[in-house]
Amino acid sequence: MFDSSNGRGLENLEVRITPPSNANLPVRLANTDQNGAFRFPQVRLSRYMLEVSQGPNLLYRVQIDAGPQTRLDIPLQKR
């Protein structure tokens, strides 16, 4: 995650990936580090709903096809 206005990483955002209900996989949570990076170790190849929030505020939502080597760069705008 990074601030689209200056390219700096955004820290302490919650990232959640939710698999389809029929996938029998758990919902996974992570937080961004000081560089805006996050990781989900050992993610199985599947389609997930990825959501980024700060406290109760949903900042970003997208459906992704993800696996162990998937990398995402997500620009966010400050409000």
The 8 nearest C-alpha neighbors of each residue, nearest first, counted from 0:
[[1, 35, 73, 9, 8, 74, 72, 36],
 [0, 2, 8, 74, 9, 7, 6, 35],
 [1, 3, 6, 75, 7, 4, 5, 76],
 [2, 4, 74, 6, 75, 76, 5, 1],
 [5, 3, 2, 6, 76, 77, 7, 75],
 [4, 6, 7, 3, 2, 1, 8, 76],
 [7, 5, 2, 3, 1, 4, 8, 74],
 [8, 6, 1, 2, 5, 9, 34, 35],
 [7, 9, 35, 1, 34, 0, 2, 10],
 [8, 10, 35, 1, 0, 34, 2, 7],
 [9, 11, 33, 32, 31, 35, 12, 8],
 [12, 10, 31, 30, 32, 13, 9, 33],
 [11, 13, 53, 31, 30, 10, 52, 14],
 [14, 12, 30, 52, 51, 29, 53, 11],
 [13, 15, 51, 29, 28, 50, 30, 12],
 [16, 14, 28, 50, 27, 49, 17, 51],
 [17, 15, 49, 27, 48, 26, 47, 50],
 [16, 18, 26, 48, 47, 15, 49, 19],
 [19, 17, 47, 46, 24, 20, 22, 48],
 [20, 18, 22, 21, 47, 17, 46, 23],
 [19, 21, 22, 18, 23, 24, 17, 25],
 [20, 22, 19, 23, 18, 24, 25, 45],
 [23, 21, 19, 24, 20, 18, 45, 25],
 [24, 22, 21, 20, 25, 19, 18, 26],
 [23, 25, 22, 18, 26, 20, 19, 21],
 [26, 24, 27, 23, 18, 17, 16, 22],
 [25, 27, 17, 16, 18, 24, 28, 15],
 [26, 28, 16, 15, 25, 17, 29, 39],
 [29, 27, 15, 14, 16, 26, 13, 30],
 [28, 30, 14, 13, 37, 15, 31, 38],
 [31, 29, 13, 12, 11, 14, 37, 32],
 [30, 32, 37, 35, 36, 11, 10, 12],
 [31, 33, 10, 35, 34, 36, 11, 30],
 [34, 32, 10, 35, 8, 9, 31, 36],
 [35, 33, 8, 32, 36, 9, 10, 7],
 [34, 36, 8, 9, 0, 31, 32, 10],
 [37, 35, 31, 32, 34, 0, 38, 8],
 [36, 38, 31, 30, 29, 32, 35, 39],
 [39, 37, 40, 29, 36, 31, 30, 14],
 [38, 40, 42, 41, 29, 37, 27, 28],
 [41, 39, 42, 38, 67, 43, 66, 68],
 [40, 42, 67, 43, 39, 66, 68, 38],
 [43, 41, 67, 66, 40, 39, 44, 65],
 [44, 42, 66, 45, 41, 67, 65, 24],
 [43, 45, 66, 65, 42, 67, 46, 64],
 [46, 44, 65, 64, 43, 47, 66, 18],
 [45, 47, 64, 63, 65, 18, 19, 62],
 [48, 46, 18, 17, 63, 62, 16, 49],
 [47, 49, 62, 17, 16, 61, 63, 18],
 [50, 48, 16, 61, 60, 15, 62, 47],
 [51, 49, 60, 15, 59, 14, 48, 16],
 [52, 50, 14, 59, 58, 13, 57, 60],
 [53, 51, 57, 58, 13, 56, 12, 54],
 [52, 54, 12, 56, 55, 13, 57, 58],
 [53, 55, 56, 52, 13, 12, 57, 11],
 [54, 56, 53, 57, 52, 58, 13, 51],
 [57, 55, 53, 52, 54, 58, 51, 59],
 [56, 58, 52, 59, 51, 55, 53, 50],
 [59, 57, 52, 51, 56, 53, 60, 50],
 [58, 60, 51, 50, 57, 61, 52, 75],
 [61, 59, 50, 49, 51, 62, 48, 58],
 [60, 62, 49, 48, 63, 50, 59, 47],
 [61, 63, 48, 47, 49, 46, 60, 64],
 [64, 62, 47, 46, 65, 48, 61, 49],
 [63, 65, 46, 45, 47, 66, 62, 44],
 [66, 64, 44, 69, 45, 63, 46, 47],
 [65, 67, 44, 43, 42, 69, 68, 45],
 [66, 68, 42, 41, 69, 43, 44, 65],
 [69, 67, 66, 70, 65, 42, 41, 44],
 [70, 68, 66, 65, 67, 71, 64, 42],
 [71, 69, 68, 72, 65, 67, 66, 38],
 [72, 70, 73, 69, 0, 36, 63, 65],
 [71, 73, 0, 74, 70, 1, 36, 35],
 [72, 74, 0, 71, 1, 75, 3, 59],
 [75, 73, 3, 1, 2, 0, 72, 76],
 [74, 76, 2, 3, 1, 73, 77, 0],
 [77, 75, 3, 2, 78, 4, 74, 1],
 [76, 78, 75, 2, 4, 3, 58, 1],
 [77, 76, 75, 58, 2, 4, 3, 56]]
